[in-house]
Each structure stands twice: as structure tokens, then as C-alpha cells.
Amino acid sequence: MTQAQLSLRRERWLLITLAGIQFTHILDFMIMMPLGPQLTRLFGISDAQFGLLVSAYTLSAGVSGLVATTYVDRFGRKRLLLVLYSLFALATLACGLAPGYGFLMAARVAAGLFGGVLSAVSQTIVADVVPFERRGRAMGIVMSAFSVSTVAGVPASLWLANLSTWQAPFFGIALMSGLLAVAAALSMPTLDQHLHAARRGGVWRGIGQVLTDPNHQRAFAFSALLMFTGFTVIPYITIYMQANVGLLDAQIPYVYLAGGAATLFTARLFGRMADRHGKVRTFTWLAVSVTVPIMATTLLPRVPLWVVLLVSTSLFVCLSGRMIPGMALVTSAADPDRRGTFMVLNAAVQSVAMGAASLMGGLIISRDAAGQVQHYGWTGVIGCLASLGAIALARRLRLHGAIDGPVRRA
């Protein structure tokens, strides 16, 4: 099925299905971070070991992305998505069955191997079927999964974990993934039009063409900075909020509930802004804006809960908002004939960047004798520098599919 044959109604349902798939694997990744205090107490591990547990998912996803470049453009999008998603569901189930730190680490690696490629395949499908002029809105719909997972998934999972055990959220995610896999099998078109282009050359030749393209190289660097901006800070928010700001276990879900509720509305708004005012311009505004809540979050003293929610919600809105025009730029920078290979490589770059940022954050922060988190502000400084660097790279990307052909500005 080609882009022209996909009606607006079917396009909308396809985007909703992809958003559901994104919801589960984003939630699977996100739920580890607020579970940090519970897991460090239960397994008797340090903050750095917890950081390794978080980064195990992203680093294995990076390796998986590199391997996926050899096959992603040689299978139909639907078939590939369903196979990866089913294996991801099984790996998530294994996380819930983990009896200890070592088993959980292995299960997180497996979840990363399969889940890390799902975003790339989903974004490739969006780029395949949605024209450039509507791609900002489309990315807003699919990436609203982040908002829904934050506003509904994370708080519900935390409350479930508090009522039952820390394993319960993983069982719920695995069950939901199984149901969504069935729905995707019944509703998604085949999406195999790209196979004709994929057969033009060998696998390694195609990978080489993607890697040696200067525009692709700039896009990869831009994508890495997108991830690095937030992930020196995000994995340790819950730990910092409890140790330094004084939040209780029961108050943590409100941080994600408020942040997710706000981004649920702003995701669509930023998507429309990107299409109306330009992807580069919208991204620049959001990338500058995010530096304020990053530094406010990492330097926050003991304050009332409403102040915490104001700061954390601003952080969620800006971090998730800049990803919408940012990913619209990344998908448009890809050569259409090699978009699948490019997007999988891009997912690998993003995963490695997230893993490296998480590890760096874990190495920078420390605890004093009273258990207070130290040096968290330096992780914010690094995140701000990465955000400003991404602005410079965004302005140098050449975009395919824009009006009058490839241009430098969206």
C-alpha cells in the first residue's frame, strides 16, 4: 500500500495503533526510574548500579539497532513490528518474574534488544505514509504516547506497585502488549512498498551509503544530543526528589500525573506549531526553553509540593515538546530509499546516547553522610549544553520532502 492509497481515516487509525505500541514500550522504560528508591532498597544496590540497570535497556537497544540495519529494509514493516513487539512482551514478562538483581538485569537487556527497535520502526512507518506537510501533527499523535504513559501509565503503575509488589507493573505491561499485538495484526496494512528499493543493492552497501552521507551524520549527532539533554537528569529525578526535596513515596505519582496531563495537551499543540511555523524554528524555541526547568529541577531545595509540580511539569512539557519537531526533522533528513536503515541506526545512536547519559549522571552524583544527593546540578549543566548544541545542528540539516525539494529549513 502506498502513501496515496492510505486514506486519512486509515492513516489516523494507523497512528493511534502506533501510539498504543509506543505507550507500552515507553512505559516499560520509564517505570524503572520512579521504582529506583524501591529497587535500591530491595536489592541493596548503589545509585550507580541503579543507573546501570536503567542504561542496560538503552545500551542493549543500541546494539540491537546496529544489528537491525542488516534486515530492517528487507521485511514488511508490519511483519517486523509484530515479531519485535511480541518478543518485547515476553521480555517484559520476564522482568516481572525476576527474583533478583542479576536476573532483572538480563531481562532488561532482552527488553532493550527488542523494544529499542520499536520506536525506529514506528517512526519509519510514519515517515513512509504521512507527507511532510502533515508529519508534525502525525509525530504529535504518535509521540503523545509519552504523555499518556506519563499521565496514566506511570502513576497507575506506581500505585499498583505500592498496593502489590514492584513486579506488578511489568505483568500489566506484558498483558497490554499482547492485546495490542493482536489489534495491530488485525488493523495494520502490510506496508511493504519499500521492499523494491531495498533490493537495489547489498545490505552492507546500503548501510555504508547511510553512514557516509554527511547529512545523515549531522542528523545522527543531532539525535544523540536530543537524548543526552534529558537523560543525564531524568533517571535520578525520583531519587533526588525523595532524598533532597523531601517527597514521600505516595507523592511521586503526582509528579508524573501532572507532567503527563500537561504534555497530553501540549504534544498536539507543538505538532501544529511545527507544521505552521517551521520545524527548526519551533525546535529552537523549545530547546532554549528547556534549559530553565532543567536547572530548576536539579537545584531544587525543599519546597512545597505545588512548587515541585510546577517545576517538574515544565520539565516534562519542554523535554517532550522539543522531541516532536526534533523527530520530524530527523525523519525528514533521511534518504527516503534508505529510511528504514537510517531510522534503525538513529535508534541505536539514541539508545547509546541515553545509556551514556544515564551512566554519566550516575557517576557524577553521589550521597553525603545524611543520604543527600550531591552534584545533581552538574548533570543539569551538561543537559543544557547538549540542548544548545542541538540547535546549531538542527539548522544544518537538509530535509527531504519539504516544499520545493530538500531545503535547509523546515
C-alpha positions in Angstrom: 0.0 0.0 0.0 1.4 3.4 -1.0 1.1 6.7 0.8 -1.6 7.9 -1.8 -3.7 4.8 -1.2 -3.8 5.3 2.6 -7.0 7.4 3.4 -7.0 10.0 6.1 -9.2 7.8 8.3 -7.0 4.7 7.9 -3.9 7.0 8.5 -5.5 8.1 11.8 -6.1 4.6 13.0 -2.6 3.6 12.0 -1.2 6.4 14.0 -3.4 5.5 17.0 -2.2 1.9 16.8 1.4 3.0 16.7 0.8 5.3 19.6 -0.5 2.4 21.6 2.6 0.3 20.8 4.8 3.3 21.7 2.9 3.7 25.0 3.7 0.2 26.3 7.4 0.2 25.4 7.9 3.8 26.7 6.1 2.9 29.9 8.3 -0.2 30.2 11.4 2.0 30.1 10.0 4.9 32.2 8.7 2.8 35.1 12.2 1.8 36.0 13.1 5.3 37.0 10.5 6.0 39.7 11.0 2.5 41.0 14.6 3.5 41.8 14.2 4.0 45.6 12.3 0.7 45.9 14.9 -1.3 43.9 17.9 0.2 45.6 16.4 -0.7 49.0 15.2 -4.2 47.9 18.4 -5.3 46.2 20.9 -3.3 48.3 22.4 -1.5 45.3 24.0 1.9 44.9 22.8 4.7 42.7 25.4 3.9 40.2 24.3 0.3 40.0 20.7 1.5 39.5 21.9 3.8 36.7 23.5 0.7 35.1 20.1 -1.1 35.4 18.4 1.8 33.6 21.2 2.1 30.9 21.2 -1.7 30.3 18.0 -1.2 28.4 19.3 1.6 26.3 22.7 0.2 25.6 21.3 -3.2 24.5 18.8 -1.3 22.3 21.7 0.4 20.7 23.4 -2.9 19.9 20.1 -4.2 18.6 19.7 -1.2 16.4 23.1 -1.8 14.8 22.2 -5.4 14.1 18.7 -4.4 12.8 20.4 -2.3 10.0 21.1 -5.6 8.2 17.5 -6.6 7.9 15.0 -3.7 8.6 14.5 -2.8 5.0 14.2 -6.4 3.8 10.9 -7.2 5.6 7.5 -5.7 5.5 7.0 -3.1 8.2 4.0 -4.8 9.7 5.6 -8.2 10.0 8.8 -6.8 11.5 6.9 -4.7 14.0 4.7 -7.6 15.2 7.7 -10.0 15.7 9.7 -7.5 17.6 6.7 -6.4 19.7 5.8 -10.0 20.7 9.4 -10.7 21.8 9.4 -7.4 23.7 6.2 -8.5 25.6 7.9 -11.8 26.6 11.0 -9.9 27.8 8.8 -7.6 29.9 7.1 -10.6 31.4 10.5 -11.9 32.4 11.2 -8.6 34.2 8.2 -9.2 36.4 9.4 -12.7 37.1 12.9 -11.6 38.1 13.9 -13.0 41.6 17.0 -10.8 41.9 19.2 -8.1 40.5 21.1 -10.3 38.1 18.0 -11.8 36.5 16.4 -8.4 36.3 19.5 -7.0 34.6 19.3 -9.8 32.0 15.6 -9.3 31.4 16.2 -5.5 30.9 18.9 -6.3 28.3 16.4 -8.5 26.5 13.7 -5.9 26.7 16.1 -3.4 25.2 17.1 -5.7 22.4 13.5 -5.9 21.1 11.9 -2.8 22.4 14.6 -0.4 21.3 13.9 -1.0 17.6 10.2 -0.5 18.0 10.5 3.3 18.0 12.6 3.3 14.9 10.1 1.0 13.0 7.1 3.1 14.2 8.8 6.4 13.1 9.7 4.8 9.8 6.1 3.9 9.2 5.0 7.4 10.0 7.6 8.8 7.5 6.5 6.3 4.9 2.8 7.0 4.9 2.5 10.7 6.1 3.6 13.5 3.8 6.0 16.1 5.1 3.3 18.9 5.4 1.3 16.7 7.9 4.3 15.0 9.6 4.5 17.3 12.6 0.9 16.5 13.5 1.4 12.8 12.9 4.5 12.8 15.1 2.5 14.7 17.7 -0.1 11.9 17.8 2.4 9.0 18.0 4.6 10.8 20.5 1.6 11.7 22.6 2.2 8.1 23.9 4.9 9.6 26.1 2.3 11.9 27.6 -0.3 9.1 28.1 2.3 6.8 29.6 3.3 9.7 32.0 -0.1 10.9 32.9 -1.8 7.5 33.2 0.8 4.7 32.9 3.5 5.7 35.4 1.1 6.8 38.2 -1.1 3.8 37.8 2.0 1.5 37.8 3.4 3.1 40.9 0.1 2.9 42.7 -0.1 -0.8 41.6 3.4 -1.3 42.9 2.6 0.3 46.2 -0.5 -1.8 46.6 1.1 -5.0 45.5 4.8 -5.6 44.5 7.3 -3.8 42.2 6.8 -6.7 39.7 3.1 -5.9 39.2 3.6 -3.1 36.6 5.6 -5.4 34.4 2.9 -8.0 34.4 0.4 -5.3 33.4 2.6 -4.0 30.6 3.1 -7.5 29.2 -0.6 -8.2 29.2 -1.4 -4.9 27.4 1.4 -5.6 24.9 -0.2 -8.9 24.0 -3.6 -7.3 23.4 -2.1 -4.5 21.3 -0.1 -7.0 19.2 -3.4 -8.8 18.3 -5.0 -5.4 17.5 -2.1 -4.4 15.3 -2.2 -7.7 13.4 -5.9 -7.2 12.6 -5.8 -3.5 11.7 -2.4 -2.5 10.1 -1.8 -2.6 6.4 1.1 -4.7 5.0 3.4 -1.7 4.3 5.9 -3.4 2.1 6.3 -0.9 -0.7 9.8 -0.1 0.4 11.0 -3.6 -0.4 11.6 -2.8 -4.1 14.0 0.0 -3.2 15.7 -2.2 -0.5 16.7 -4.8 -3.1 18.6 -2.3 -5.3 21.9 -3.1 -3.5 23.5 -5.3 -0.9 22.9 -4.8 2.8 26.3 -3.6 3.7 26.4 -1.3 0.7 23.1 0.3 1.9 24.5 0.7 5.5 27.6 2.3 4.1 25.6 4.7 2.0 23.6 5.7 5.1 26.7 6.1 7.3 28.8 8.1 4.8 26.1 10.6 3.9 27.2 13.9 5.6 23.6 15.0 6.1 22.9 11.7 7.9 25.9 12.1 10.1 24.6 15.6 11.1 21.2 14.0 11.8 22.7 11.3 14.0 24.7 13.8 16.0 21.6 16.0 16.4 19.6 12.9 17.5 22.2 12.0 20.1 22.1 15.5 21.6 18.3 15.3 21.8 18.6 12.3 24.1 21.6 13.4 26.0 19.8 16.6 27.0 17.4 14.8 29.3 18.9 11.6 30.3 21.7 12.9 32.5 18.8 14.2 34.6 15.7 12.1 34.2 16.8 8.8 35.7 17.6 10.4 39.0 14.6 12.7 39.5 12.8 10.4 41.9 15.9 9.7 43.9 16.6 13.4 44.2 13.0 14.4 44.9 12.8 12.0 47.8 16.4 12.5 49.3 16.7 16.2 48.9 13.3 17.7 48.3 11.6 15.5 50.8 8.8 14.0 48.7 7.2 10.8 50.0 6.6 7.6 48.1 2.9 8.4 47.8 3.6 11.8 46.4 5.9 10.7 43.5 3.0 9.6 41.2 1.7 13.2 41.3 4.9 14.4 39.6 4.2 12.1 36.6 0.5 12.6 36.7 0.8 16.4 36.5 3.6 16.3 33.9 1.8 13.8 31.7 -1.5 15.6 31.9 0.2 18.8 30.6 2.1 17.1 27.8 -1.1 15.3 26.7 -2.3 18.7 25.6 0.9 20.3 24.6 2.1 17.5 22.3 -0.6 18.2 19.8 -0.1 21.9 20.1 3.6 21.7 19.4 2.9 19.4 16.5 0.7 22.0 14.9 3.2 24.8 15.7 5.9 22.8 14.0 3.8 22.5 10.8 2.7 26.1 10.9 5.8 28.0 11.9 8.5 25.6 10.8 10.2 22.6 12.5 13.5 24.3 13.0 12.0 27.5 14.5 9.7 25.5 16.9 12.5 23.2 17.9 14.9 26.2 18.6 12.3 27.9 20.9 11.7 24.7 22.9 15.4 23.7 23.1 16.2 27.1 24.6 13.2 27.0 26.9 14.0 23.6 28.4 17.2 24.8 29.9 15.3 26.7 32.6 13.3 23.7 34.1 16.4 21.5 33.8 18.4 23.7 36.0 15.4 24.4 38.3 14.9 20.7 38.8 18.5 19.8 39.5 18.9 22.6 42.0 15.5 22.4 43.7 15.6 22.8 47.6 12.9 21.6 50.0 9.8 23.3 48.8 6.0 22.7 48.9 4.6 20.0 46.6 2.9 22.6 44.4 6.3 24.2 43.6 7.7 20.7 42.8 4.8 20.1 40.4 5.2 23.4 38.7 8.9 22.8 38.0 8.6 19.1 37.1 5.7 19.7 34.8 7.6 22.5 33.0 10.4 20.0 32.5 8.2 17.3 31.1 6.4 19.8 28.7 9.7 21.2 27.3 11.6 17.9 27.1 8.8 16.0 25.3 7.7 19.1 23.3 11.1 19.5 21.6 11.1 15.9 20.5 8.1 16.5 18.2 9.8 18.9 15.8 13.1 17.3 16.5 12.0 13.8 15.3 10.1 15.4 12.4 13.5 16.9 11.3 15.3 13.6 11.8 12.9 11.5 9.7 12.9 14.2 7.0 16.8 14.2 6.9 16.8 10.5 5.9 17.1 9.4 2.3 13.6 8.0 1.5 15.0 4.9 -0.2 17.1 4.1 2.9 14.8 5.5 5.6 14.4 2.1 7.4 18.1 1.6 7.7 18.6 5.2 8.7 15.9 5.1 11.4 17.2 1.9 13.0 20.8 3.3 13.0 19.3 6.5 14.5 17.5 4.5 17.2 20.9 2.8 18.0 22.5 6.3 18.3 19.7 7.5 20.5 19.9 4.4 22.7 23.7 4.7 23.2 23.3 8.4 23.9 20.6 7.7 26.6 22.7 4.9 28.1 25.9 7.0 28.2 24.0 10.0 29.7 22.4 7.8 32.4 25.8 6.3 33.3 27.4 9.8 33.3 24.7 11.1 35.6 25.2 8.1 38.0 28.9 8.7 38.1 28.5 12.5 38.7 26.0 12.3 41.6 26.9 11.0 45.0 25.5 10.8 48.5 26.7 12.6 51.6 26.6 11.2 55.1 23.0 12.2 55.6 22.0 10.5 52.3 21.5 13.8 50.4 22.2 13.7 46.6 25.3 15.8 45.7 26.4 17.4 42.4 23.0 16.8 40.6 23.2 20.4 39.3 26.2 19.5 37.1 24.1 16.9 35.3 21.7 19.8 34.5 24.6 21.9 33.1 25.6 19.1 30.8 22.0 18.7 29.7 21.7 22.4 28.9 24.9 22.4 26.8 23.6 19.4 24.8 20.3 21.2 24.1 22.1 24.3 22.8 24.4 22.2 20.7 21.4 20.5 19.1 20.1 23.9 18.0 23.2 24.5 15.9 23.0 21.1 14.2 19.2 21.5 13.5 20.0 24.5 11.3 22.4 22.5 9.2 20.1 19.6 8.3 18.9 19.1 4.7 15.3 18.0 4.7 13.7 15.7 2.1 10.1 16.1 1.2 9.8 19.7 2.1 8.2 22.1 -0.4 10.4 22.6 -3.5 12.5 19.6 -2.5 15.3 19.3 0.1 15.8 22.5 1.9 17.9 23.6 4.9 14.9 25.0 6.8 11.6 23.4 7.7 
